[in-house]
């Protein structure tokens, strides 16, 4: 479904991504792991067109490298940014409705689905999103992306700064997304969530992929964990 080959990206003169290769198949959950600053978020931003990509990025057979972000989204690639970019002055309901790609052809995710899965959002459906807690804002951001009916969704650091009980809820939501057949590329610091829900994992270091394998293979590889993941 998604194939990334020899991807490079720069911030000014800084060469951040130095030949990233990865792929995600339909319905697959893949986690992108690594310490802060190794290029994980830059990878998803480059795929989504928010950072100029240099390399080949193919989604469902179409080369999307260099396309504007809105065109990439319309092809069925969703993106949940790290900073929970909601519209604070709009209500929860209005934020969710903005995620709909085609109101004449609604997808598998409906407004009632979102509110039904998250009673907190349902209770605040007509409340301005800016007053939500951090966990509620994260849920809203993920749900708004789903309203666009993506076939693959990239989720960047969804549990950052959240309380443990909300972390569990976010993990359960991601697992539910996968159960409904949506492929996922997850950028995550917490190994417990990534290893629980992923089919495969990639580990990044210095702007490159340094490991690819199953969660079980990563758990068994002490050298990779010590060098590239453990603090």
ChimeraX attribute file (.defattr): number of C-alpha atoms within 10 A of each C-alpha:
attribute: neighborCount
match mode: 1-to-1
recipient: residues
	/A:1	16
	/A:2	21
	/A:3	18
	/A:4	20
	/A:5	15
	/A:6	16
	/A:7	22
	/A:8	22
	/A:9	24
	/A:10	16
	/A:11	11
	/A:12	7
	/A:13	7
	/A:14	8
	/A:15	13
	/A:16	20
	/A:17	26
	/A:18	17
	/A:19	16
	/A:20	20
	/A:21	17
	/A:22	16
	/A:23	16
	/A:24	18
	/A:25	14
	/A:26	14
	/A:27	18
	/A:28	21
	/A:29	25
	/A:30	27
	/A:31	28
	/A:32	26
	/A:33	25
	/A:34	24
	/A:35	17
	/A:36	12
	/A:37	13
	/A:38	20
	/A:39	25
	/A:40	27
	/A:41	18
	/A:42	23
	/A:43	25
	/A:44	22
	/A:45	20
	/A:46	23
	/A:47	28
	/A:48	26
	/A:49	20
	/A:50	15
	/A:51	17
	/A:52	19
	/A:53	24
	/A:54	18
	/A:55	19
	/A:56	19
	/A:57	24
	/A:58	17
	/A:59	21
	/A:60	15
	/A:61	10
	/A:62	13
	/A:63	16
	/A:64	21
	/A:65	21
	/A:66	19
	/A:67	15
	/A:68	13
	/A:69	19
	/A:70	11
	/A:71	13
	/A:72	21
	/A:73	21
	/A:74	14
	/A:75	15
	/A:76	17
	/A:77	25
	/A:78	26
	/A:79	25
	/A:80	22
	/A:81	20
	/A:82	16
	/A:83	13
	/A:84	18
	/A:85	12
	/A:86	19
	/A:87	15
	/A:88	15
	/A:89	13
	/A:90	16
	/A:91	19
	/A:92	28
	/A:93	21
	/A:94	17
	/A:95	22
	/A:96	25
	/A:97	16
	/A:98	15
	/A:99	18
	/A:100	21
	/A:101	19
	/A:102	12
	/A:103	11
	/A:104	7
	/A:105	8
	/A:106	13
	/A:107	15
	/A:108	12
	/A:109	19
	/A:110	18
	/A:111	16
	/A:112	10
	/A:113	12
	/A:114	21
	/A:115	20
	/A:116	12
	/A:117	13
	/A:118	17
	/A:119	11
	/A:120	13
	/A:121	22
	/A:122	17
	/A:123	11
	/A:124	17
	/A:125	17
	/A:126	13
	/A:127	18
	/A:128	17
	/A:129	23
	/A:130	15
	/A:131	13
	/A:132	17
	/A:133	11
	/A:134	17
	/A:135	21
	/A:136	20
	/A:137	21
	/A:138	26
	/A:139	21
	/A:140	25
	/A:141	26
	/A:142	27
	/A:143	26
	/A:144	26
	/A:145	26
	/A:146	28
	/A:147	24
	/A:148	26
	/A:149	24
	/A:150	23
	/A:151	19
	/A:152	29
	/A:153	25
	/A:154	24
	/A:155	23
	/A:156	24
	/A:157	20
	/A:158	26
	/A:159	23
	/A:160	16
	/A:161	11
	/A:162	16
	/A:163	11
	/A:164	10
	/A:165	9
	/A:166	17
	/A:167	18
	/A:168	14
	/A:169	15
	/A:170	21
	/A:171	18
	/A:172	14
	/A:173	17
	/A:174	21
	/A:175	18
	/A:176	14
	/A:177	21
	/A:178	19
	/A:179	12
	/A:180	11
	/A:181	14
	/A:182	20
	/A:183	24
	/A:184	28
	/A:185	24
	/A:186	26
	/A:187	24
	/A:188	22
	/A:189	20
	/A:190	14
	/A:191	14
	/A:192	10
	/A:193	20
	/A:194	22
	/A:195	18
	/A:196	11
	/A:197	20
	/A:198	20
	/A:199	16
	/A:200	21
	/A:201	23
	/A:202	23
	/A:203	22
	/A:204	24
	/A:205	20
	/A:206	16
	/A:207	21
	/A:208	22
	/A:209	22
	/A:210	14
	/A:211	19
	/A:212	16
	/A:213	14
	/A:214	17
	/A:215	21
	/A:216	12
	/A:217	13
	/A:218	19
	/A:219	13
	/A:220	11
	/A:221	12
	/A:222	11
	/A:223	10
	/A:224	15
	/A:225	16
	/A:226	10
	/A:227	10
	/A:228	18
	/A:229	17
	/A:230	10
	/A:231	7
